[in-house]
Amino acid sequence: GNVKFEVQVTYTVDPTETPGLVFRAPTPDEGMVYFCRDTFDAQTNLTLWELEWDPQQETFVRKEGPPIIDGATSRQGGAEIGGGPWWDTWT
């Protein structure tokens, strides 16, 4: 139906342990070129809340109580960790 949710997804990658791989990506002027650095070895965390309408604030807010999903984790998260024009380490 019309249920609204808020999700928080975070990921962490240590570039000294996981340098990632350089992939081709489409660019407006040069076509497919090596342009981004990705990994599928990011520590990923996910939390999901149901939202409800708050007429006083006139916006959706988190429903009281615990999240529907509270800190699910995976070591197989996909993450962009660099690429053109920022080939150096991200923080």
Salt bridges, closest charged atoms under 4 A:
GLU6 OE2 - ARG62 NH2 2.89
ASP41 OD1 - ARG75 NH2 3.81
GLU50 OE2 - LYS63 NZ 3.81
